[in-house]
Amino acid sequence: MRWKRAAGRLLLVCSLLFAGHAGAQGGEPAVDADGRGPITLVTGGDLTGYLRGVLDGWNDRHPREKVTLVELPDAADEVRAQMVTELRSGSDRFDVLNIDVAWTSEFAAAGWITPVDGTQFPLDRFLPPVVDTATFRGRLYAVPYVTNAGLLYYRKDILDREGARPPRTWAELKRLAKTVAPEYGLDGYAGQLLPYEGLTANVGEAVQSAGGSVLAGEGTRVTVNSAAARRGLSFLLDGVREGWIPKRALTFKEEESRRAFEDGKLLFLRNWPYAYTLANAPSSKVAGKFGAVPLPGPDGPGSSALGGSNLAVNTHSRHRKSAAELISYLTSKPVQRQVLTKGALPPVWADLYTEPQLVRRFPYLPTLKRSLLTARPRLKSPQYDQVSLAIQAVMHDALTHGRSTDETVARLTRELRAIVGRG
């Protein structure tokens, strides 16, 4: 019987140890008494390498709260997958997460990120639409860090030669893409139509530019079956069917479409602001020959999908005060200026878009600001990943096989209702 009592005591000890571990990992988070200490910032790949220099500025002034940077792969899907693996386990490995704006609702609904006190941050100095990307069900769960909006790039030299202005409406875009582009041996228009996150953004832009929506009510209602949404989807479906959107655009992500424009193969391109500087590089065939305007819509300027990223605090962070203060530092005006000048990323501070010195260096800033002010967040949904995958699959199939708008809307409605219903 002695061995049974010993085994029982061992089982009790193991159970207590496991319970303590589970409490720290999956239950109530264990937080240091003062909430301060070393912290870790996790982000997707820093393509320009600017972020380490920015963090050096923090570390020099906070020797006891130094931040370690963890860079995940460049691909957004892989970044999300690795973050979700850590967060689902209740891990406190990451304190501050640099998350795509489209993930905020999902991460908040899952309880992976904690609400933040908006009074600690100069939200009134930010571009108004970007703040909405950081909220879920009326609460602030993150702080905007960088933003993004799509622009329409056009061959200025060709339009000038034809005496044409850059298009403000879809009808003008279609006419120029169908008539002028072939005269110069060019394809008409391209966006990002490969089945990945870029296609979701392109679809969302077309639908909202027409006054429609795919989901409503924080992702609880499917609203794609409307006249406005159909008009938006038809813009893309008809473009491929009629040929002024080339079939090869169905293989384009951002970089493939950018290179096609820089190689002088497109009259019009929808892409993000980062492409502006690259298209003016000496190696570009269109350097000095193009311009950029807000995206067109059915009856005037359209509405871009609001891109970018937000900074959030892991619910299980042991050093939440340090994490919140790091976010305050990264969203301060001096650092936001570095985000633009060293990182080539659009900042969230509104008045940086009108600083004369910055406008001289980045002449697209006023145009980008106009686009940002009319942009709208991508779909808000606790099941965003599933919703986005469904949109990509249905739309790419429809674009590839010339499906009708009615058939596409019916399938989208069916697929999305199944996802929202499961939620």
C-alpha positions in Angstrom: 0.0 0.0 0.0 3.0 2.3 0.6 3.7 2.4 -3.1 0.1 3.5 -3.8 0.3 6.4 -1.3 3.6 7.5 -2.9 2.1 7.3 -6.3 -0.9 9.2 -5.1 1.3 12.0 -3.7 3.3 12.1 -7.0 0.1 12.3 -9.0 -1.1 15.2 -6.7 2.1 17.1 -7.2 2.1 16.6 -11.0 -1.6 17.7 -11.1 -0.8 20.9 -9.2 2.2 21.6 -11.4 0.2 21.1 -14.5 -2.7 23.2 -13.2 -0.2 26.0 -12.5 1.3 25.7 -16.0 -2.2 25.7 -17.6 -3.2 28.7 -15.6 -0.2 30.6 -16.9 -0.7 29.4 -20.5 -4.4 29.1 -21.2 -6.3 30.6 -18.3 -5.8 33.9 -16.4 -2.5 35.4 -17.7 0.4 35.7 -15.2 1.4 39.3 -15.1 4.4 40.8 -13.3 3.4 43.0 -10.4 4.4 46.3 -12.1 3.7 45.1 -15.6 7.2 46.1 -16.7 10.2 44.2 -18.1 11.8 43.0 -21.3 9.4 42.6 -24.2 9.2 41.0 -27.6 7.8 42.5 -30.8 6.7 40.1 -33.5 6.1 41.2 -37.1 6.2 40.0 -40.7 9.5 40.5 -42.5 10.9 44.0 -42.4 11.8 44.4 -46.1 13.6 47.7 -45.8 15.4 46.9 -42.5 14.3 50.2 -40.9 12.7 48.7 -37.8 15.8 47.6 -35.9 17.1 51.1 -36.0 13.8 52.4 -34.6 13.9 49.9 -31.8 17.5 50.8 -31.0 16.1 54.2 -30.0 13.8 52.6 -27.5 16.4 50.2 -26.1 18.9 53.0 -25.5 16.4 54.8 -23.3 14.9 51.7 -21.7 17.7 49.4 -20.6 15.5 47.3 -18.3 12.7 47.1 -20.8 14.6 46.2 -23.9 12.6 44.9 -26.9 13.6 41.9 -29.0 12.4 41.9 -32.6 11.1 38.6 -34.0 10.7 38.7 -37.8 8.4 36.0 -39.3 8.4 35.2 -43.1 7.2 37.8 -45.6 4.0 35.9 -46.6 1.0 37.2 -44.7 -0.6 33.8 -44.5 2.5 32.3 -42.8 2.8 35.3 -40.5 -0.8 34.8 -39.3 -0.4 31.0 -39.0 2.7 31.3 -36.7 1.1 34.0 -34.6 -2.1 32.1 -34.2 -0.2 28.9 -33.1 1.5 30.9 -30.3 -1.7 32.7 -29.3 -3.9 29.6 -29.2 -1.5 27.9 -26.8 -1.7 30.8 -24.4 2.0 31.5 -24.9 3.5 34.8 -23.5 6.4 34.6 -26.0 5.2 37.6 -27.9 4.2 40.8 -26.1 3.4 43.2 -28.9 2.0 41.9 -32.2 2.2 43.8 -35.5 -0.9 42.4 -37.1 -2.6 43.0 -40.5 -5.6 45.4 -40.0 -7.9 42.6 -41.2 -6.9 40.3 -38.3 -7.9 42.7 -35.5 -11.5 41.5 -35.3 -10.5 37.8 -35.4 -7.8 38.2 -32.8 -10.1 40.3 -30.5 -13.0 37.9 -30.8 -10.7 35.0 -29.9 -9.5 36.8 -26.8 -5.9 36.7 -28.0 -5.3 40.5 -27.7 -6.4 42.8 -24.9 -8.3 46.1 -25.2 -6.1 49.2 -25.0 -6.8 52.6 -23.4 -7.3 55.0 -26.3 -6.5 58.0 -24.1 -2.8 56.9 -24.0 -2.5 57.5 -27.8 -2.9 60.6 -30.0 -5.8 59.0 -32.0 -7.2 62.4 -32.9 -4.0 63.2 -34.9 -4.4 60.0 -37.0 -6.2 59.7 -40.3 -9.8 59.0 -39.1 -10.5 55.8 -41.2 -7.4 54.0 -39.8 -8.7 54.1 -36.2 -11.8 52.1 -37.3 -9.5 49.2 -38.3 -8.4 48.9 -34.7 -11.8 48.5 -33.2 -14.1 45.5 -32.6 -17.6 45.8 -31.3 -17.1 49.3 -30.2 -13.8 48.8 -28.3 -10.3 49.6 -29.2 -8.1 46.5 -29.3 -5.1 47.8 -31.1 -3.4 51.0 -32.3 -2.9 51.9 -36.0 0.8 51.8 -36.9 1.0 52.0 -40.7 -1.7 52.3 -43.3 -2.2 51.8 -47.0 -4.6 52.5 -49.8 -4.7 51.4 -53.4 -3.9 53.9 -56.2 -4.4 53.9 -59.9 -1.1 54.2 -61.8 -1.4 55.3 -65.4 1.0 56.0 -68.3 1.0 59.8 -68.3 3.1 60.1 -71.4 0.5 58.1 -73.4 -2.6 59.8 -72.1 -0.9 63.2 -72.7 -0.2 62.1 -76.3 -3.9 61.2 -76.7 -5.1 64.4 -75.0 -6.9 62.2 -72.4 -7.1 62.8 -68.6 -6.6 60.0 -66.1 -9.9 58.2 -65.6 -12.2 59.1 -62.7 -14.9 56.5 -63.5 -15.0 52.9 -64.6 -16.5 53.9 -67.9 -13.6 56.1 -68.7 -11.1 53.5 -67.6 -12.8 50.8 -69.7 -12.9 53.1 -72.8 -9.2 54.0 -72.6 -8.2 50.4 -71.7 -10.1 49.0 -74.7 -9.1 51.7 -77.3 -5.9 53.4 -76.4 -3.9 50.5 -74.9 -4.0 48.3 -78.0 -2.7 51.2 -80.2 0.5 51.2 -78.1 0.8 47.4 -77.8 -0.3 47.4 -74.1 -2.7 45.6 -72.0 -5.4 47.7 -70.5 -5.7 47.3 -66.8 -4.5 45.0 -64.1 -4.8 44.6 -60.3 -3.9 41.6 -58.1 -6.2 38.7 -59.1 -4.3 35.6 -58.1 -6.3 33.7 -55.3 -4.6 35.2 -52.3 -5.3 38.2 -49.9 -4.8 40.7 -52.7 -7.7 39.3 -54.6 -9.9 39.8 -51.5 -8.8 43.5 -51.4 -9.5 44.0 -55.1 -13.0 42.5 -54.8 -13.8 44.5 -51.7 -12.7 47.7 -53.5 -14.9 47.1 -56.5 -17.9 46.2 -54.3 -17.6 49.2 -51.9 -16.8 51.6 -54.8 -20.2 50.7 -56.2 -21.8 51.4 -52.8 -22.2 47.7 -51.8 -20.8 45.4 -49.2 -19.9 41.7 -48.8 -20.6 41.5 -45.1 -22.3 43.8 -42.5 -22.8 43.9 -38.8 -19.2 43.0 -37.8 -19.3 40.1 -40.1 -22.6 38.6 -38.9 -24.7 39.2 -42.1 -24.0 38.4 -45.8 -24.9 41.3 -48.0 -23.2 40.5 -51.3 -26.6 39.8 -53.0 -27.4 43.4 -53.7 -27.6 45.5 -56.9 -24.6 47.6 -55.8 -22.4 44.6 -55.0 -23.4 43.0 -58.3 -22.3 46.1 -60.1 -18.9 46.0 -58.4 -18.3 42.3 -59.2 -19.4 42.9 -62.8 -16.6 45.5 -63.2 -14.0 42.7 -62.7 -15.9 39.9 -64.3 -16.7 41.9 -67.4 -13.2 43.3 -67.7 -11.7 39.8 -68.0 -14.4 38.5 -70.2 -14.1 41.5 -72.6 -10.3 41.4 -72.6 -9.3 44.8 -71.3 -8.2 43.0 -68.1 -5.7 40.5 -69.5 -6.0 36.8 -68.5 -2.5 36.9 -67.2 -3.6 39.3 -64.5 -5.2 36.3 -62.9 -1.6 35.2 -62.0 -0.6 38.6 -60.5 0.2 39.5 -57.0 1.6 42.9 -56.1 5.1 42.3 -57.4 4.1 40.6 -60.7 1.7 43.4 -61.5 4.3 46.1 -60.6 6.9 44.5 -62.8 4.4 44.3 -65.7 3.7 48.1 -65.4 7.4 48.9 -65.0 8.2 46.9 -68.1 5.9 49.0 -70.1 3.2 46.4 -70.6 0.2 48.0 -69.0 -1.7 51.3 -69.5 -3.3 51.2 -66.0 -2.3 49.4 -62.8 -4.0 49.2 -59.4 -1.3 48.8 -56.7 -0.2 50.1 -53.3 2.0 53.3 -52.8 5.2 51.4 -52.4 5.2 50.8 -56.2 5.6 54.6 -56.9 9.2 54.9 -55.9 10.2 51.6 -57.5 8.5 52.5 -60.8 10.7 55.7 -60.8 13.9 53.7 -60.3 16.5 54.0 -63.1 15.9 50.3 -64.1 12.2 51.0 -64.7 11.1 51.6 -68.3 8.4 54.0 -67.2 10.4 56.2 -64.9 9.2 59.7 -65.2 6.4 58.6 -67.6 3.6 57.8 -65.2 1.3 59.3 -62.6 -1.0 58.1 -59.8 -4.6 59.1 -58.9 -7.3 57.7 -56.6 -9.0 54.6 -57.8 -12.0 55.2 -60.1 -15.5 54.1 -59.3 -18.8 53.8 -61.2 -19.8 57.4 -61.1 -16.6 59.2 -59.8 -13.6 58.4 -57.5 -14.0 55.0 -55.9 -13.0 53.6 -52.5 -9.9 51.7 -51.7 -9.5 48.8 -49.3 -7.7 50.1 -46.2 -4.5 48.2 -45.7 -1.7 48.5 -43.2 -1.1 47.1 -39.8 -2.0 47.6 -36.1 -0.1 47.1 -32.9 -1.7 44.9 -30.3 -0.8 43.5 -26.8 -0.9 39.8 -26.3 -3.5 39.0 -23.6 -0.9 36.8 -21.9 1.9 39.3 -21.9 3.6 39.5 -18.5 4.8 43.1 -19.2 1.7 44.9 -20.5 2.7 48.4 -19.3 6.0 48.1 -21.1 4.2 46.8 -24.2 1.7 49.7 -24.2 4.5 52.2 -23.8 6.4 50.6 -26.8 3.3 51.0 -28.9 3.1 54.7 -27.8 6.7 55.1 -28.9 6.2 53.4 -32.3 3.1 55.5 -33.0 4.7 58.8 -31.9 5.2 61.5 -34.6 9.0 61.2 -34.8 8.9 57.5 -35.3 6.0 57.8 -37.8 8.2 60.1 -39.9 10.8 57.3 -39.9 8.2 54.8 -40.9 7.8 56.9 -44.1 11.3 58.1 -44.8 13.2 54.9 -43.8 10.6 52.2 -44.1 8.8 53.6 -47.2 5.5 52.8 -45.5 2.5 55.2 -45.3 2.2 56.6 -41.7 -1.0 57.1 -39.7 -0.3 60.7 -38.7 -2.5 63.0 -40.9 -0.3 66.1 -41.0 2.7 64.2 -42.3 1.0 64.0 -45.6 1.1 67.8 -46.1 4.6 68.6 -44.8 6.3 70.3 -47.8 9.7 68.6 -47.3 8.0 65.2 -47.3 5.8 66.0 -50.3 8.8 67.0 -52.3 10.4 63.7 -51.5 7.2 61.6 -51.9 5.1 63.5 -54.4 2.2 61.0 -54.2 1.4 61.9 -50.6 -1.5 64.3 -51.3 -3.1 61.8 -53.7 -2.6 59.0 -51.2 -4.2 61.1 -48.4 -7.3 61.6 -50.6 -7.5 57.9 -51.1 -7.0 57.1 -47.5 -9.8 59.5 -46.4 -12.3 57.7 -48.6 -10.9 54.2 -48.0 -12.8 51.6 -45.9 -11.5 48.8 -43.7 -11.4 45.3 -45.2 -14.1 42.9 -44.1 -14.6 42.8 -40.3 -15.3 39.2 -39.2 -14.2 36.9 -36.4 -13.9 34.3 -39.2 -12.0 36.6 -41.5 -9.5 34.0 -42.7 -12.3 31.6 -43.8 -14.3 34.5 -45.4 -11.2 35.7 -47.3 -10.4 32.2 -48.6 -14.0 31.7 -49.8 -14.0 35.0 -51.7 -10.7 34.1 -53.3 -11.8 30.7 -54.4 -15.2 31.8 -55.8 -13.9 34.9 -57.6 -10.9 33.3 -59.1 -13.0 30.5 -60.5 -15.5 33.0 -61.8 -12.8 35.1 -63.5 -11.0 32.1 -64.9 -14.1 30.4 -66.4 -16.2 33.4 -67.3 -19.0 32.8 -64.8 -21.9 35.2 -64.9 -22.4 37.7 -62.2 -25.6 36.0 -61.0 -23.9 32.6 -60.7 -21.0 34.2 -58.9 -23.2 36.1 -56.4 -25.3 32.9 -55.7 -22.2 30.9 -54.9 -20.6 33.6 -52.8 -23.8 34.0 -50.8 -24.0 30.3 -50.2 -20.4 29.9 -49.2 -20.3 33.0 -46.9 -23.6 32.1 -45.2 -22.1 28.7 -44.3 -19.1 30.4 -42.7 -21.1 33.1 -40.8 -23.6 30.4 -39.7 -20.8 28.3 -38.2 -19.5 31.4 -36.4 
